[in-house]
Amino acid sequence: MTAVALTVENLTVRVGPIAAVQGVSFQLAAGKRTGLIGESGSGKTLTALALLSLLPDTLSASGHVIYEGMDLLTLNERALCRLRGDRLAMIFQEPMTALNPVMKIGQQVAEPLQLHRGLSAAAAQAAALRMLEHVRIPDAAEKMHAYPHQLSGGQRQRAMIAMAMACSPAILIADEPTTALDVTVQAQILHLLSDLVDEHGSTLLLITHDLPVVATVCERVIVLYGGHIVEEGTVDDVFSAPRHPYTRALLDAIPALDEELPSRKLAAIPGSVPGLGQFPPGCPFRNRCPRATHVCETMPALEGDGHRAACWHPLP
Amino acid sequence: MTGIAFSVDHVSRHFVLPRSTLFGARRTLTAVDDVTFDLQREETLGIVGESGSGKTTLVKLLLGLERPDGGSIAYHGASLRRDVQVVFQDPASALDPRMRVEDIILEPLRVLRISGDHRARVRELMSAVGLPLSSVSHYPHEFSGGQRQRIAIARALAPHPRVLIGDEPVSALDVSVRAQILNLLEDLRVGFQLTLVLVSHDLSVVRHMTDRVLVMQRGRVVEEGETRSVFRRPQHPYTQLLLDSIPRLPQASRR
């Protein structure tokens, strides 16, 4: 049994009266890379924000998020600020909005080192430069003095990774870190992210809608739909022998790259992803599911050993 | 009907960039650089490339929204404005939020002064793209992303186009909805004998949908050929790099 880095118990996030994340429970194994897959409205970003208590004031989270014996949901803001950017770090999809536009890149990477490690300004700057070189930003010494808008999209994402990894965090949450990037840059950033996480022994939670990205980077995968975990397991198990019809349908809907298909028609999932609060009660996928029956009006439990699925009619 | 729809002959398009320093010279960006190809009628042509490769400028040149400043581009048909229609990436910004579905779909007919039974045409188009007829007087915000893209496709089809250009038509959609729209485009292509130009950064979509592909890098076409053979045996190092960069699903995930 491997050590557990983070335990999430019965996490629910409410937007007004509507539960956008409904009783989600999972554990992140220490040093492993876990993918959190979901489409729009699945609750994947709200889950990520809730883990670090970064939800806007209008949203409320209940349940438990346990890190080293502390429940992050009940911790006060001062204690959270000590953890965030140090033990718990996050990378966002659009570095242009996540980076401070009027602060030089070098200073942004140095900031967590001064705050959490008590480094002097000069020592933090020197460490920031090493970090920027480490994430392979070209002309790092020069880029220390650049502002975010002067960097390319890929360079900005590298700078944000440098910032997040500066204090070698125990847990790194990356929310769609490569969605806005070109495919060749995406490949570089995913490599860099995997290498750094291994090097620092960090636990990675990679949030994305892109199944092939998870298959390339992660060891475990959690599939979210309509605010519920519908399937969870190792990447090999879930992608090779999915048990939930939603996971199977997602895999079938992606055009193949390497093998021939008999026709141009893909196996499409009927209907569309319902808006917030419009998922059917019970299993959220039942109105689009080919296997649904009346028992699906009640939400099934997430069951199984190692490879878990929440379905009354799981695939064999 | 076969033959050539577009002849693109050594086409270039430059843009003069704003000064980066007060006394510096203005720099020029070559968005499309000496591009030559023929678009055959009823073929499906994929255009792949990363940001800055010139694929969107090439689309604008085909649509006549930009003029080439080198070379020539010829459409072999009666009316470019009527025959060549486009579907953009983000249906939320491509549809006027204050117009009803019916008016959105009919707008090209009004603008192009095409007469006929417009009410009947709307119903025909809505059922062709799979929109419920009861939603004819709804506004775009009342639809999901996939349905909005169906509205945009219905609008593009309204003037009976010969050539349909999709500029990243499924990139903004959820994975579970993407396949529906791709299937719809394929049905419409066959049903209306359309020539389809599909611009995408998603190589799996292009591989799946097209007969022939152009690979663009920094304004130039670096590789062109039958889609299957380009993907199986890429000749240009950039095409090779693109293919190597795509994250893949494990083989066993396919049934």
Interface residues (C-beta under 8 A of the other chain):
Chain A: E39 S40 D182 V183 T184 V185 Q186 A187 L190 H209 D210 L211 P212 V213 A215 T216 V217 V235 D236 F239 S240 A241 P242 A249 L250 L251 D252 A253 I254 P255 A256 L257 D258 E259 L261 R264 K265 L266 A267 A268 I269 P270 S272 V273 G275 R288
Chain B: E50 S51 S144 G145 G146 Q147 D174 V175 S176 V177 R178 A179 Q180 L182 N183 E186 H201 L203 S204 V205 R207 H208 M209 F231 L241 L242 D244 S245 I246 P247 R248 L249 P250 Q251 A252 S253 R254 R255
